[in-house]
Structure formats: C-alpha cells, structure tokens
Amino acid sequence: MKKLTEHVNTLGNDLVLGFHKLALFAIGAGTVWAAGWTFFDMFTKHHASIADLLLMFIYLEIGAMVGIYFNTNHMPVRFLLYIALTALTRHMVDIMSHSPINIDEMLAVAGAIFIVSASVLIVRFTSAKFPSDKTDQVK
C-alpha cells in the first residue's frame, strides 16, 4: 500500500509539473501573440501612442515574469506590482485624454498608484532586510 501511495504521489507531482509547464507556455504564447497584434496595429496606424507603448511594456513584464517563473519556480511578486503600476499609469493616460477630465477617477487612480508604489518599497525593503535562504531567487 505504501508503494502504491508513493507512485500515486509521484504521478500527481508529475502531472502538476506538466500542467505548470503547459500553462507557462500558453501564457507566454498568448503574450507574444497579443504583443504581435499590438505591434501590427501600431504599424498600420503609422504611429504609437503612449498607451500603446505602455501596453507593450506590460507584455514585456509578463514575458519576463513567465521566464523567471519557468526557470526558478518562484513567482516574482515585484513584477506583478510593476505590471499593476504600468496598467494604472496607462489608465491615467486614458483619463487625461478625455475631456472633461474626471477628477474623482483621476484621484482614485493616483491613490492606487501611490499604494502600489508603497507596496514595491515594502517588498524591496523586506527582501533586503530579510533575504531568503534560497539561492535561485530573483533580486
């Protein structure tokens, strides 16, 4: 019975690992596909807006995050925060491009940017003050 349990656990671990790898490839492929369409759209418009460039930066960060997770099996939380900051900045640009400007929405997004920025500061401080004993983590 113990041997059967070990085989089942090994099979389960292999299936989970396989799912992770497959999901990472799917996320990576979807990111490349979306970035390609965004780039094609910019090319056909013959110009790129700030929102387009920020979207391309989001794709770059997602790709970097997938690559880091694929190599280290650690989710870099800071990259998620950077993506959130870029998305909020992109939304702020969108708010500013409409007239009249919605002041309440702009202040809410600015507050969210401040909170996420403070979160980045806290994560950076705590990772420097209390480093992990794992050697394969991304700094």
C-alpha positions in Angstrom: 0.0 0.0 0.0 2.9 2.4 0.8 4.5 1.7 -2.6 1.1 2.5 -4.3 0.8 5.8 -2.4 4.4 6.8 -3.5 3.6 6.0 -7.1 0.3 8.0 -6.9 2.1 10.9 -5.3 4.9 10.8 -7.9 2.3 10.7 -10.7 0.4 13.6 -9.1 3.5 15.7 -8.8 4.5 15.0 -12.4 1.0 15.9 -13.6 1.1 19.2 -11.7 4.6 20.0 -13.0 3.4 19.2 -16.6 0.4 21.4 -16.1 2.6 24.3 -14.9 4.9 24.0 -17.9 2.0 23.8 -20.3 0.3 26.8 -18.7 3.5 28.8 -18.8 3.9 28.0 -22.5 0.3 29.0 -23.1 0.7 32.3 -21.2 4.0 33.0 -23.0 2.5 32.2 -26.4 -0.6 34.4 -25.6 1.6 37.2 -24.6 3.7 37.0 -27.8 0.5 36.8 -29.8 -1.1 39.8 -28.1 2.2 41.8 -28.4 2.4 40.9 -32.1 -1.1 42.2 -32.8 -0.5 45.4 -30.8 2.7 46.0 -32.7 0.9 45.2 -36.0 -1.9 47.7 -35.0 0.7 50.4 -34.3 2.4 49.7 -37.6 -0.8 50.0 -39.6 -1.6 53.3 -37.8 1.8 54.6 -38.6 2.3 55.9 -35.1 2.4 54.7 -31.5 0.6 56.4 -28.6 1.8 56.4 -25.0 -0.9 53.9 -24.2 0.4 51.6 -26.9 3.9 51.8 -25.6 2.8 51.2 -22.0 0.8 48.1 -23.2 4.0 46.8 -24.9 5.8 47.3 -21.7 3.2 45.3 -19.9 3.7 42.5 -22.4 7.4 42.7 -21.8 7.0 42.4 -18.0 4.6 39.5 -18.4 7.1 37.7 -20.6 9.9 38.4 -18.1 7.8 37.1 -15.2 6.9 33.9 -17.2 10.6 33.4 -17.9 11.6 33.8 -14.3 8.9 31.5 -13.1 9.8 28.9 -15.7 13.5 29.0 -14.6 13.1 29.3 -10.9 9.6 28.1 -10.0 9.2 31.3 -7.9 6.6 34.0 -8.7 8.3 37.4 -8.7 5.7 39.4 -6.8 7.5 42.7 -7.7 6.9 42.0 -11.4 3.1 41.8 -10.7 3.4 45.1 -8.9 5.3 46.7 -11.8 2.6 45.4 -14.2 -0.1 47.0 -11.9 1.8 50.3 -11.9 2.1 50.3 -15.7 -1.6 49.4 -16.1 -2.6 52.2 -13.7 -0.4 54.6 -15.5 -1.9 53.6 -18.8 -5.4 54.1 -17.3 -4.3 57.6 -16.0 -3.2 58.5 -19.6 -6.6 57.4 -20.8 -8.3 59.5 -18.2 -6.3 62.5 -19.1 -7.1 62.1 -22.8 -10.8 62.6 -22.3 -12.4 66.0 -21.8 -13.7 66.9 -19.3 -11.3 65.1 -17.0 -13.0 63.0 -14.3 -11.2 64.3 -11.3 -12.6 61.7 -8.9 -11.4 58.8 -11.1 -8.0 60.5 -11.6 -7.5 60.9 -7.8 -8.6 57.3 -7.2 -6.0 56.0 -9.8 -3.4 58.3 -8.3 -4.1 56.9 -4.9 -3.9 53.4 -6.2 -0.5 54.2 -7.9 0.7 55.5 -4.5 -0.4 52.4 -2.7 1.2 50.0 -5.2 4.4 52.1 -5.2 4.5 51.8 -1.4 4.0 48.1 -1.8 7.0 47.9 -4.1 9.0 49.8 -1.5 7.9 47.5 1.3 8.7 44.3 -0.8 12.1 45.7 -1.7 12.9 46.7 1.9 11.8 43.4 3.4 13.6 41.3 0.8 16.8 43.3 1.5 16.3 43.2 5.3 15.2 39.6 5.5 16.7 37.7 2.5 15.5 34.3 1.6 17.9 31.4 2.1 17.1 30.2 -1.4 19.9 30.9 -3.8 17.8 30.8 -7.0 15.5 33.7 -6.2 15.4 36.8 -8.5 16.5 40.0 -6.9 
